[in-house]
Amino acid sequence: MLGAICGDVLGSTYEFQETKFEDAEGIRLCLDTDNFTDDSVLTFAVADWLLHDIEKDYFDDEALKISLAKQFVKYSVHTFEEGEGMLGFGTRYFHWCAKADLIGEYEPYNSCGNGAGMRVSPVGWFFDTMEETMRFAKLSADVTHNHPEGQKGAMCIAAAIFLARKGNSKEYIKDYLLRAFGYTLLNKSVKELRDSCEWSEICQDTVPMAVVAFLESYDYESAVRNAISYGSDSDTIADMSGAIAEAFYGEVPEHISDFCLSKIPKNQLLLIDDFYSRIG
């Protein structure tokens, strides 16, 4: 979860610059202009849902989706003060959220956007089995992103986190994701993807880009640099890649976590602490 939040913060300044970096090592991190975005906001909502809502309705998928929808509305509309974060919610999500808040209608809108993948990281940490992880990853997507590609994107990132934190090798993780989700882009390199990609915010483009950024990394920071180097949806790709990298390498470097957490309001810092206390 922290890996996702820090990736979001570090990638935020680069999100709409559309600058491709041949030298990922030359990317400047921890900039004054960095801040948390809607990616972190919805990650907080998923974490809160897992901590406080799922036990009561564990066997009722529809009730679980409604409780998560309410968390999305709470965090998107009622939690942050004006000027906190860089909350650039997508147009379809914004209209869904406004309608949900106004009249309590929570119908999903069949999105395949990468919002499904960028908010799922708490699910990858929370459960002890892949079966539970996949069930709740799909539920977390279905609230809004019930398109098959939206579901697949969330499930892929959650599966990668689950496998990484369980100590599996990069080779095993890649092979598992190829078999389970069919992302053939996983066979390409960061350079190949960077040379051919255009700015995108859909799962079928950005989820495999995030995984490849992790696969070619040697630590957390290099995974985030690889993700930003594409010149695409940098905060979200770095969020997803950073989430897997934290699980695989076991930590976010202190100088990065200190910087990124300095951008997060106090109540959400407490939520992060509660989440890590719960998962041990």
C-alpha positions, 0 to 999 in steps of 0.5 A: 500500500505504501509503495503505491502511495509513494509511486503516486506522489513521485509520478504526479509531477510527470503525469501530463508531461508526456516526456519519455526518459531514455535514461531512467536514472536521470529522472528527478524524484521528490520534487516540490511539486509532487503530491498525492492524487486521486490514486492515493485517495481511492487506495485509502478508501479500499484500505478503510473498506478492508479494515472496517467493512468487509467482516460484516458482509463477507459472504454478500458480494453486492453488500460489499460493493455498496459498502466500498462505493460509500467509501469511495464517495466519502473519500472523494467528496467529503474527506479532503480540504480544498487544496489538499492533494492533486485530485484530478478524478476522471470525468466518468468517475466524477459523475458517478461519484456525484450521482452516488453522493446525491441520490445513493445510486451506485451502478458501475459504468463499465470502465476499463480505465486503470483506476481499477489497478491503481487502488487495489494494492491493499487487497494484495496485502490483506488476504492469506490466499490467492482465491480471496485476493482475486475475489476481493480484487474483482469486487474492488473493480466492479464498483465502477470498473466492471468491464472485463479489462478493468477487472483483469487489471485489478486482479493482475496487480493484486496477484503480483503483490500477493506473489511478491510478498510471498517470496516468489521470484520475478520469473515465477511472477511473470509466468503466473501473470502471463498464464492467468491474464494473458498480457503478452506485453509482459514479454517486452522490455521497458525500452520496447514499451517506451519506444512504442507507447502513447499516453494511455490510461486504460488497463490493457496498456498500463497494467503490463507496463507497470509490471514490466517496470517492476520486472526490470527493476533492482530496487523500489526506486528503480521500479518507479523510475522505470514507470515514469520513464514511459512518458505515459500516465506516470503517477498511476503506472508508478503507483502500480509498479511501486506497489509490486516493488514494495511487496517484492523488495520488502520496503520503501526506502526511508528517504522516499517514504519520509518525503511522500508521507509528508504530503499526506494529511494526518488522518490518512497517516493514521489509516496507513498505520492501522493497515500495517498494524492489521497485516503485521 
